[in-house]
Amino acid sequence: MKNSEITMNPNELVQFLKKPANDFTREDIIKFIEAKAVNSLNFRYVAEDGKLKALNFVPHSREHLETILYGGERVDGSSLFSFVEAGSSDLYVIPRYRTAFLNPFTETPTLEILCSFYDSSGKPLESSPEYVLRKAHNRFIASTGFNIKALGELEYYVRSFTDELYPLVDQKGYHQSKPFAKFEDLRVEALELCARAGCWIKYGHSEVGSFTKEGEDFEQHEIEFLPTTVDVAVEQMIIAKWILRMLGYKYGVEISFAPKITVGKAGSGMHVHLLIEKEGRNVLVENSRLSDTARKAIAGILDVSKALTAFGNTIPTSYLRLVPHQEAPTNICWGDRNRSVLIRVPLGWIGASDMIRDANPADKSQIPEITSRQTFELRSPDGSADIYCLMAGIVTGIQHGLEMENALELAQKLYVDYNIFREPARGAGKKLDALPASCWESAEALLAQRSVFEKGGVFPPGMIDNIVRKLKAYEDKDMSERLYGKNEEIHELVMKFLHCS
């Protein structure tokens, strides 16, 4: 690790220990706690509802601290997961040292560590979402020799009382700055705190969907991360959601990651960018064009995209977002730089190395070669997602594509180069399948393709059954038709799921 990657790293543990987080040991954690007079320690873990849980400790001696750090603790699994029976509910939570960070909100120095779940025999809990992702990625690496990196885009609304000064402009919030984006400071503070907690931040900005309704402002923002391993990419989004909610609580405003706030306004997505590497080299591009590997991976995700909504769009209001003309996908297709499709291939700095010279003619210094930053972006998921299961499903879908005999043909068939909402006539000859329109349809799609996700033991069959039961329990089949024009009922539904995951 370069020295600058230590000195410039915002995570105080990395700076103090002078090593990357992946190399943290138990002794490192103890050394930091003793040197910084840390009085409290919190175990954090994500259960079935997607929210970050807490177990608080106040160690009274080094021996007590060591016991906590190597032995973990017991928790009631039946209160965390519906698939764990009360008759045999104990689970272990064991800390992952690389995830340690200082809590930025406590007056007393407090260390936070994310944990994994283990069963009574000391083995990883098979249906723990975190372990399902680990299985999916390990299987992918062993089978293909490739590695997958990912980054998330976390969109959210800030709900506050209407401010008469510099009012919000309806659906025109994209990249607005203060004073028109009144919660820019909250977002910037969140970026800083996320970085100190170990997140790799790409940038933050205000988003399109700001609006005012009945004396309340709803200001939309986004935080985007940098590519990293799939497990860390998930952890970044989980930590960021917690930090944003804590900041909202601190400043007396409400933060919501709900997929839809009101009909007719842009919803909030949680887009996921993917790239595939081999020996550290991005293999999505070959000879200045999208590689066959990339096309096969895209085809694989498209082939299971209906089923992926069972992990990425998990509440009824998810399907109020997946409608035409609201910057959300509805049909199963892909394209270059196209924001109307399900999978977008964004600009990747291919053949665009001279821009900086044109913008800065006085700078004669040597310009480093721009390595490929190409990704492809799945645009369907939203803030209700079970992020671990979603990422495991995406990894499984990519492997499915690499193994499909007809993957390249499918990719060619599902490619579009036009706005499918504004120019539907251009696609008259293409039959594009639609994404599910309800949790019920999503569950049916998962049942139809469960074998893809159960392959290699990645998703346990009982876990698939449980997800299907939860989705069908909403009884939201034909919901959009039933609620059409019923604004009060829609508002009640939105409020019910305002704080999803």
Residue, then its C-alpha position, 0 to 999 in steps of 0.5 A: m500500500k502506498n504511503s499516501e494511501i495511509t496518510m490520506n485515508p480518512n479512517e483514523l484506524v488506518q492512519f494510526l495503525k499504518k496499514p490497510a483495513n484488510d490487514f487489521t488484527r485483533e491486536d491492532i484493534i486492542k492497540f487502537i482502543e487503548a491508545k485512543a481511550v475508547n470506552s465503548l464498543n458496538f457490534r453491528y449487523v444486518a438482519e432480515d429487515g435490512k437495517l443496521k442492528a447494534l449490540n453495545f459493550v463497555p469493556h472493563s479490562r483487556e481480558h474482557l475486551e479480548t474475549i469480546l473480540y475473539g469470541g463474539e456474542r450470542v444473539d436471538g436469531s428468531s428476532l432477527f430472521s423469520f426463518v430461525e425457529a424460536g425453539s433453537s434460536d441462538l446465533y453467534v455474531i463474530p466481528r470482522y476486524r477490517t470493518a472497524f471505525l470510530n462512531p462519529f456521533t457519540e460523545t464517548p469514543t466508541l468503536e463500531i465493528l460489523c459482524s457475521f452470523y454463525d450457527s450453533s456448530g460454529k459454521p457460517l449461517e447458511s441463510s445469512p445474507e452476508y454469507v450468501l454473497r460470500k458463497a456467490h463470489n467465491r463460486f464465481i472466482a473459482s469457476t471463472g478466474f475473474n473477480i467482480k467489483a461493484l459500486g452503488e448509487l444511493e439516492y434518498y430524499v430529505r423531508s423538511f418543512t417548506d422554506e420560502l427562500y429559494p424554493l425548490v423547482d419541481q423535478k429540476g434538482y439535478h446538481q443544484s447547489k446551495p441555496f437552491a439545494k438546502f441540504e447540500d451541507l448535510r450531504v457533504e457532512a455525510l460524505e466526510l463521515c462515510a469516508r472516515a468510516g472506511c467507505w470509498i466515496k466517488y462523489g455526491h450531488s443533488e438529484v432530479g426529483s426535488f418537489t414541494k407538497e402541502g407545506e413540505d419540501f422533498e429534496q433528492h440527493e445521491i451519494e456514489f461510491l468507488p468500485t471495490t470488492v462486492d462485499v465491501a460495496v455492500e457494507q459501504m451502502i449499509i454504513a452510508k444509510w445509517i450515517l445519513r439517517m443519524l444526520g437527519y435525526k441530528y438536524g431534525v429532518e427525515i431521510s428516506f430511501a423509499p423507492k417512491i414518495t409520490v406518484g408523478k415524481a421521480g423515485s429513488g433508485m439504488h443503481v449498481h455498477l459492475l466491472i469484471e477484472k482478471e489479474g487487476r485488469n478490467v476485462l469489460v473492454e477489448n480493442s476499444r470496444l465492449s468485450d464479449t465477456a461484458r456482453k455475456a455478463i450483461a445477457g446473464i443479468l438480463d436473463v434473470s432480471k425479473a427474478l432479481t427484483a425479488f432481492g432488489n425491489t422488495i416492497p409494494t411501492s417499488y413498483l410505483r417507481l418502475v413505470p415509464h417516464q420517471e427515470a426508472p426502467t420498465n423493459i428488459c434491454w440494454g444500451d450505451r449511455n441510455r437511461s431508458v434501459l435496464i442496463r446502461v453502459p456509461l462512458g468509460w474514458i475510452g479514446a478520450s485521453d486528450m480532453i485535459r490538454d484541450a481544457n488546460p493548454a498551458d499545462k505541458s506536464q506528462i499525462p498518465e495513461i487513463t486506464s479503463r474505468q468502464t462499468f455497466e449499470l443495473r438500474s432497477p434496484d431501489g432502497s428497499a433492497d436486501i443489498y447482500c442478497l441483491m449483490a449475490g443475485i447479480v454475481t450469480g446472474i453474471q456467472h449464469g451469462l458467462e456459462m450461457e451458450n446463447a449469451l452473445e445472441l441474447a445480448q444482441k437481441l436485447y440491445v436498443d439505441y433509442n429512448i424506449f419511452r419517447e420513440p416506441a415506434r422504433g422498437a416496434g420490431k423488438k419484443l421486450d419483456a417487462l419487469p414485474a409490476s408487483c411483489w407478487e409477480s416478482a415472487e413468481a419470477l423468482l420461483a420460475q428461475r430459482s434453480v439459477f440461484e440455488k446452483g452450487g448451494v449459493f441460495p438455500p432452498g428454504m431462503i428462496d421459499n421464505i423470500v417468496r412467502k414475504l413478497k406474496a404476503y403483500e397481496d399486491k397483484d394488480m396493485s397499480e390498477r387498484l390504486y389508480g387515481k386513489n391518492e389518499e390510499i397511495h399516500e398511506l402506502v408510501m408512508k407505511f414504507l417510508h423507512c424501508s431497509 
